[in-house]
């Protein structure tokens, strides 16, 4: 056997080239992407399960804000370990495919995981372990979908547009999750688990029919060596590491998502359906942001889009200082969805551009793991600061807005080539391009 191996991303015996999507039609590719995002996003415990679980923990188990934030942080364990799933789908074929069988098997396991979730005892630890198990299979589904997005986007030179499709589908899930989650929170948790099980299995027939791959010869792929090469490739990428730091600092602003739920229920006395509808209002703002971003990304450099989104998000956060009634909550949550959504779609696009070719699943999943860790860690940090130091609502709002704005000082230090990118450039050859938000 030869000791010389192709770099990650190069075609190997029995493997389709990374640009195999360049000349394929968009209908089947879009269907896989949209349903994959839908099935790996909406039925997460942190998404459609969030309000039913939050009210179960808050009202029945009397959890404090820190305990509730800790639950969401800990149940996301496998979302922080997502790179392991990236290594598996990139370098270790399952039944001689890199994507197809991982998607099929993980969707079935997630389905049965949700069914079992509906029968666990209503204790903090039992509900936590069940959520962690479901998330294990959801992470694999999400990683395969993300790797598929990056491969297609880089092959077609359309990471911005496909990221817009990703965020549009993601925010459409949030739009549905709000009122549906609020409604399910008024019923038994078993019903919520059953609905999630039905949603998660929707990807199975789509992947079975449309997600076709030429069989790989495992002995030629040399999976372990390819995984090592992927790590070396990422280790040498300034764009990749610069993006990780940027993402971590943006999302790790002391959050008040959990505190907002307590404010809505205990102080402002919003009903569960009203709280769910407010989530949908924010998602509607994010959907508008996606359309705006998609219209601009072919003409405006990502540097300007990122700066605009982050600056407006920081300023808009200050409006939560007057979050004192239902009439004010609707426009405030809408503008937050709009500006945060614009900043996030730009950041996710940046992640897709920064993922080195040949290790798309690993790199993209590592970047999004940084996002997940910072996002849920920030919410836990915010709740801990509130409970430990008795910081008021206004103080938490100022902390969040200021921490968000600070990330702008990093922009001049990001790789110029990466930050000047627009859609429509030639396909990536070297260095171009969840769980639901709390």
C-alpha positions as CSV (number, residue, x, y, z in Angstrom):
1,X,0.0,0.0,0.0
2,X,1.3,3.4,-0.9
3,X,2.1,5.8,1.9
4,X,1.0,8.8,-0.1
5,X,-2.6,10.0,0.2
6,X,-4.6,12.7,-1.5
7,X,-5.4,15.7,0.6
8,X,-8.9,15.9,2.1
9,X,-11.4,16.9,-0.6
10,X,-9.5,15.3,-3.5
11,X,-11.3,12.5,-5.4
12,X,-10.3,9.0,-4.3
13,X,-11.1,5.6,-5.7
14,X,-14.8,4.9,-5.4
15,X,-15.5,8.4,-4.2
16,X,-17.4,11.1,-6.0
17,X,-15.5,14.4,-6.4
18,X,-16.5,17.2,-4.0
19,X,-17.9,19.2,-6.9
20,X,-20.3,16.5,-7.9
21,X,-23.3,18.9,-7.2
22,X,-22.1,21.6,-9.5
23,X,-24.1,20.4,-12.5
24,X,-27.0,18.7,-10.6
25,X,-30.6,20.1,-10.6
26,X,-31.7,22.2,-7.6
27,X,-35.1,20.6,-6.9
28,X,-33.9,17.4,-5.2
29,X,-31.0,19.1,-3.6
30,X,-33.3,21.8,-2.1
31,X,-35.8,19.2,-0.9
32,X,-33.1,17.3,1.0
33,X,-31.8,20.5,2.5
34,X,-35.1,22.0,3.5
35,X,-36.6,18.8,5.0
36,X,-33.3,17.9,6.6
37,X,-33.2,21.3,8.4
38,X,-36.9,21.0,9.3
39,X,-36.6,17.5,10.7
40,X,-33.3,18.2,12.6
41,X,-34.4,21.6,14.0
42,X,-38.0,21.8,14.9
43,X,-38.3,18.5,17.0
44,X,-35.3,19.4,19.2
45,X,-35.9,19.5,22.9
46,X,-34.7,23.1,22.7
47,X,-37.2,23.9,20.0
48,X,-40.7,22.4,19.9
49,X,-40.0,20.7,23.2
50,X,-38.8,23.9,24.9
51,X,-42.0,25.5,26.2
52,X,-43.6,22.2,27.4
53,X,-40.4,21.2,29.2
54,X,-39.7,24.7,30.5
55,X,-43.2,25.0,32.1
56,X,-43.0,21.4,33.4
57,X,-39.6,22.2,35.1
58,X,-40.7,25.6,36.3
59,X,-44.3,25.0,37.5
60,X,-44.3,21.3,38.5
61,X,-40.6,20.9,39.7
62,X,-40.3,24.6,40.8
63,X,-36.9,25.1,39.1
64,X,-35.1,28.4,39.6
65,X,-33.8,30.4,36.6
66,X,-30.3,29.0,37.1
67,X,-31.6,25.5,37.4
68,X,-33.7,25.9,34.2
69,X,-30.8,27.4,32.3
70,X,-28.5,24.6,33.6
71,X,-31.0,22.1,32.2
72,X,-30.8,23.6,28.7
73,X,-27.1,23.9,28.9
74,X,-26.5,20.3,30.0
75,X,-29.1,18.8,27.6
76,X,-27.2,20.4,24.7
77,X,-24.1,18.2,25.6
78,X,-23.9,16.5,22.2
79,X,-24.4,19.8,20.4
80,X,-21.0,20.8,21.8
81,X,-19.5,17.5,20.7
82,X,-20.8,17.9,17.2
83,X,-17.4,17.7,15.6
84,X,-17.2,14.0,16.5
85,X,-20.3,13.6,14.3
86,X,-18.5,15.6,11.6
87,X,-15.5,13.3,11.7
88,X,-17.8,10.3,11.4
89,X,-19.8,11.6,8.4
90,X,-16.7,13.0,6.6
91,X,-14.3,10.1,7.1
92,X,-16.0,6.9,8.3
93,X,-18.5,5.6,5.7
94,X,-21.6,3.8,7.1
95,X,-22.6,1.0,4.7
96,X,-20.3,2.7,2.2
97,X,-22.0,6.1,2.3
98,X,-20.9,9.3,4.0
99,X,-24.4,10.9,4.4
100,X,-27.3,8.7,3.4
101,X,-27.2,5.9,6.1
102,X,-26.2,8.2,8.9
103,X,-29.3,10.3,8.1
104,X,-31.6,7.3,7.8
105,X,-30.5,5.5,11.0
106,X,-30.3,8.6,13.2
107,X,-33.8,9.7,12.2
108,X,-35.2,6.4,13.2
109,X,-33.4,6.4,16.5
110,X,-34.5,10.0,17.2
111,X,-38.1,8.9,16.5
112,X,-37.9,6.1,19.1
113,X,-36.0,8.4,21.4
114,X,-38.9,10.9,21.5
115,X,-41.4,8.1,22.0
116,X,-39.5,6.9,25.0
117,X,-39.2,10.5,26.2
118,X,-42.9,10.7,26.7
119,X,-42.8,7.9,29.3
120,X,-40.0,8.9,31.6
121,X,-40.7,10.0,35.2
122,X,-41.2,13.7,35.7
123,X,-38.0,14.3,37.7
124,X,-35.2,16.8,36.8
125,X,-32.6,14.1,36.2
126,X,-34.9,11.7,34.2
127,X,-36.0,14.5,31.9
128,X,-32.4,15.7,31.5
129,X,-31.1,12.3,30.5
130,X,-33.9,11.7,28.1
131,X,-33.3,15.1,26.4
132,X,-29.5,14.3,26.1
133,X,-30.3,11.0,24.4
134,X,-32.7,12.5,21.9
135,X,-30.1,15.2,21.2
136,X,-27.5,12.6,20.4
137,X,-29.5,11.5,17.3
138,X,-30.6,15.0,16.4
139,X,-26.9,16.1,16.3
140,X,-26.1,13.4,13.8
141,X,-29.0,14.5,11.6
142,X,-28.0,18.1,11.8
143,X,-24.4,17.4,11.0
144,X,-25.2,15.4,7.9
145,X,-27.5,18.2,6.7
146,X,-24.9,20.9,7.4
147,X,-22.2,18.9,5.6
148,X,-24.6,18.5,2.6
149,X,-25.2,22.3,2.6
150,X,-21.5,23.1,2.6
151,X,-20.7,20.6,-0.2
152,X,-23.5,21.9,-2.4
153,X,-22.8,25.5,-1.6
154,X,-19.1,25.3,-2.3
155,X,-19.7,23.3,-5.5
156,X,-22.1,25.9,-6.8
157,X,-20.4,29.0,-5.4
158,X,-23.7,29.7,-3.5
159,X,-23.0,29.4,0.2
160,X,-24.7,32.7,0.9
161,X,-27.9,31.8,-0.9
162,X,-28.0,28.3,0.6
163,X,-27.3,29.6,4.0
164,X,-30.3,31.9,3.5
165,X,-32.3,28.9,2.6
166,X,-31.1,27.2,5.8
167,X,-31.9,30.2,7.9
168,X,-35.3,30.7,6.2
169,X,-36.2,27.1,7.0
170,X,-34.8,27.4,10.5
171,X,-36.9,30.5,11.2
172,X,-40.0,29.0,9.6
173,X,-39.5,26.2,12.2
174,X,-39.3,28.9,14.9
175,X,-42.5,30.5,13.5
176,X,-44.4,27.2,13.9
177,X,-42.7,26.3,17.1
178,X,-43.9,29.3,19.0
179,X,-47.7,28.9,18.8
180,X,-47.5,25.1,18.6
181,X,-45.1,24.9,21.6
182,X,-47.3,27.2,23.6
183,X,-50.4,25.0,22.8
184,X,-48.5,21.8,23.6
185,X,-47.4,23.4,27.0
186,X,-51.1,23.4,28.0
187,X,-51.5,19.7,27.4
188,X,-49.7,16.6,28.7
189,X,-46.0,16.2,27.9
190,X,-46.7,12.8,26.4
191,X,-48.6,14.5,23.5
192,X,-45.6,16.9,23.0
193,X,-43.2,14.0,22.7
194,X,-45.5,12.2,20.2
195,X,-45.7,15.3,18.0
196,X,-41.9,15.7,18.0
197,X,-41.5,12.0,17.1
198,X,-43.8,12.5,14.0
199,X,-41.9,15.6,12.9
200,X,-38.4,14.0,13.2
201,X,-39.2,11.0,11.0
202,X,-40.3,13.2,8.1
203,X,-36.7,13.2,6.7
204,X,-36.6,9.4,6.4
205,X,-38.6,9.0,3.1
206,X,-36.9,12.1,1.6
207,X,-33.5,10.8,2.4
208,X,-34.4,7.3,1.3
209,X,-35.6,8.4,-2.1
210,X,-33.4,11.4,-3.0
211,X,-30.2,11.2,-0.9
212,X,-28.3,8.9,-3.2
213,X,-24.5,8.4,-3.1
214,X,-22.1,6.3,-5.1
215,X,-20.9,3.5,-2.8
216,X,-17.5,4.2,-1.3
217,X,-14.8,1.5,-1.0
218,X,-14.0,1.8,2.7
219,X,-10.5,0.2,2.2
220,X,-9.7,3.0,-0.3
221,X,-11.1,5.8,1.8
222,X,-8.6,5.2,4.6
223,X,-10.9,6.9,7.1
224,X,-8.5,7.3,10.0
225,X,-5.9,9.0,7.9
226,X,-8.5,11.3,6.3
227,X,-9.7,12.3,9.7
228,X,-6.1,13.3,10.7
229,X,-5.7,15.2,7.4
230,X,-8.9,17.0,8.1
231,X,-7.6,18.1,11.5
232,X,-4.3,19.2,10.0
233,X,-6.1,21.2,7.3
234,X,-8.3,23.0,9.8
235,X,-5.3,23.6,12.1
236,X,-3.5,25.6,9.4
237,X,-6.6,27.6,8.4
238,X,-6.4,31.2,9.8
239,X,-9.9,31.8,8.4
240,X,-11.3,28.9,10.3
241,X,-9.8,29.8,13.6
242,X,-10.6,33.5,13.2
243,X,-14.2,32.6,12.6
244,X,-14.4,30.4,15.7
245,X,-13.2,33.2,17.9
246,X,-15.6,35.7,16.2
247,X,-18.6,33.3,16.7
248,X,-17.7,32.6,20.3
249,X,-17.5,36.3,21.3
250,X,-20.7,37.2,19.5
251,X,-22.8,34.6,21.1
252,X,-21.2,34.6,24.6
253,X,-22.9,37.8,25.7
254,X,-24.6,37.3,29.1
255,X,-28.1,36.2,28.0
256,X,-31.5,36.8,29.4
257,X,-33.6,34.3,27.5
258,X,-34.6,32.3,30.6
259,X,-35.0,35.4,32.7
260,X,-37.4,36.7,30.0
261,X,-39.6,33.7,30.4
262,X,-39.8,34.3,34.2
263,X,-40.5,38.0,33.6
264,X,-43.3,37.1,31.1
265,X,-45.0,34.7,33.4
266,X,-44.4,35.9,37.0
267,X,-44.3,39.7,36.4
268,X,-46.2,40.4,33.2
269,X,-48.6,37.4,33.6
270,X,-48.6,36.4,29.9
271,X,-50.4,33.2,29.1
272,X,-48.5,30.2,27.6
273,X,-50.1,30.7,24.1
274,X,-49.2,34.4,24.3
275,X,-45.5,33.5,25.1
276,X,-45.5,31.1,22.2
277,X,-46.9,33.7,19.8
278,X,-44.2,36.2,20.9
279,X,-41.7,33.6,19.8
280,X,-43.3,33.5,16.4
281,X,-43.2,37.2,16.1
282,X,-39.5,37.1,16.6
283,X,-39.2,34.4,14.0
284,X,-41.2,36.5,11.5
285,X,-38.6,39.2,11.9
286,X,-35.8,36.7,11.3
287,X,-37.5,35.5,8.1
288,X,-37.6,39.0,6.8
289,X,-33.9,39.4,7.7
290,X,-33.1,36.3,5.6
291,X,-34.8,37.6,2.5
292,X,-33.0,40.9,2.9
293,X,-29.6,39.1,3.4
294,X,-30.2,36.9,0.3
295,X,-30.9,40.0,-1.8
296,X,-27.7,41.7,-0.6
297,X,-25.2,38.9,-0.4
298,X,-24.5,38.9,-4.2
299,X,-23.7,42.6,-4.2
300,X,-22.3,43.5,-0.7
301,X,-19.2,42.1,1.0
302,X,-19.9,39.9,4.0
303,X,-17.8,42.3,6.2
304,X,-20.4,45.1,5.7
305,X,-23.3,42.7,6.3
306,X,-21.8,41.4,9.5
307,X,-21.1,44.9,10.8
308,X,-24.5,46.1,10.1
309,X,-26.3,43.1,11.6
310,X,-24.2,43.1,14.8
311,X,-24.4,46.9,15.4
312,X,-28.2,46.9,14.9
313,X,-28.7,43.9,17.1
314,X,-26.7,45.6,19.9
315,X,-28.8,48.8,19.6
316,X,-32.1,46.9,19.4
317,X,-31.3,44.9,22.5
318,X,-31.6,48.2,24.5
319,X,-35.3,48.3,23.7
320,X,-35.8,45.5,26.2
321,X,-35.3,48.2,28.9
322,X,-39.0,49.0,28.3
323,X,-40.2,45.4,28.0
324,X,-43.1,46.1,30.4
325,X,-46.4,45.0,28.6
326,X,-47.8,42.8,25.9
327,X,-48.3,45.7,23.6
328,X,-44.6,46.6,23.8
329,X,-43.4,43.0,23.8
330,X,-44.7,42.3,20.2
331,X,-42.7,45.1,18.5
332,X,-39.6,44.6,20.7
333,X,-39.4,40.8,20.0
334,X,-40.1,41.5,16.3
335,X,-37.2,43.9,16.0
336,X,-34.9,41.6,18.0
337,X,-35.8,38.7,15.6
338,X,-35.1,41.0,12.6
339,X,-31.7,42.3,13.7
340,X,-30.4,39.2,15.5
341,X,-31.6,37.1,12.5
342,X,-29.7,39.3,10.1
343,X,-26.5,39.1,12.2
344,X,-26.9,35.3,12.6
345,X,-27.5,34.5,8.9
346,X,-24.3,36.5,8.2
347,X,-22.4,34.6,10.8
348,X,-23.6,31.2,9.6
349,X,-22.7,32.2,6.0
350,X,-19.2,33.1,7.4
351,X,-19.0,29.7,8.9
352,X,-19.8,28.0,5.6
353,X,-17.2,30.1,3.8
354,X,-14.5,29.4,6.4
355,X,-14.9,25.6,6.4
356,X,-11.9,24.1,4.5
357,X,-12.8,21.9,1.5
358,X,-12.7,18.2,2.1
359,X,-13.6,18.4,5.8
360,X,-16.9,20.2,5.4
361,X,-18.8,18.1,8.0
362,X,-16.1,18.4,10.7
363,X,-15.3,22.0,10.2
364,X,-18.9,23.2,9.8
365,X,-20.0,21.2,12.9
366,X,-17.0,22.5,14.9
367,X,-17.9,26.1,14.0
368,X,-21.6,25.5,14.9
369,X,-20.6,23.7,18.1
370,X,-18.8,26.9,19.2
371,X,-22.0,28.7,18.5
372,X,-24.1,26.3,20.5
373,X,-21.7,26.2,23.5
374,X,-21.5,30.0,23.6
375,X,-25.3,30.5,23.1
376,X,-26.5,28.2,25.8
377,X,-23.5,29.0,28.1
378,X,-24.4,32.7,27.8
379,X,-28.0,32.0,28.9
380,X,-26.7,30.0,31.9
381,X,-24.2,32.8,32.7
382,X,-27.0,35.4,32.6
383,X,-29.2,33.4,34.9
384,X,-26.3,32.8,37.3
385,X,-25.4,36.4,37.5
386,X,-29.0,37.3,38.1
387,X,-29.6,34.7,40.9
388,X,-26.1,35.1,42.5
389,X,-25.6,38.9,42.4
390,X,-29.3,39.9,42.2
391,X,-28.7,41.9,39.1
392,X,-31.9,43.6,37.8
393,X,-33.5,43.3,34.4
394,X,-32.1,46.6,33.2
395,X,-28.5,45.6,34.2
396,X,-28.8,42.3,32.3
397,X,-30.0,44.2,29.2
398,X,-27.1,46.6,29.3
399,X,-24.6,43.7,29.8
400,X,-26.0,41.8,26.8
401,X,-26.0,44.8,24.5
402,X,-22.5,45.9,25.5
403,X,-21.0,42.5,25.1
404,X,-22.6,42.1,21.7
405,X,-21.2,45.4,20.5
406,X,-17.6,44.6,21.7
407,X,-17.2,41.9,19.0
408,X,-17.1,44.6,16.3
409,X,-13.5,45.4,17.4
410,X,-12.4,42.1,16.0
411,X,-13.5,42.7,12.4
412,X,-10.3,44.5,11.2
413,X,-8.3,41.4,12.3
414,X,-10.3,38.9,10.3
415,X,-8.8,37.5,7.0
416,X,-9.4,40.1,4.3
417,X,-10.1,37.6,1.6
418,X,-12.8,35.8,3.7
419,X,-14.4,39.0,4.8
420,X,-14.6,40.5,1.3
421,X,-16.5,37.4,0.0
422,X,-19.8,37.7,-1.9
423,X,-22.0,35.0,-3.6
424,X,-21.3,34.2,-7.2
425,X,-17.5,33.7,-6.8
426,X,-15.9,30.5,-8.1
427,X,-16.4,27.3,-6.1
428,X,-14.2,26.8,-3.0
429,X,-10.9,25.0,-3.5
430,X,-9.2,25.9,-0.2
431,X,-10.9,28.0,2.4
432,X,-14.5,29.1,1.8
433,X,-17.3,28.2,3.9
434,X,-28.7,23.7,15.5
435,X,-30.0,23.6,18.3
436,X,-32.4,26.2,18.3
437,X,-31.6,29.5,19.8
438,X,-32.5,30.0,23.4
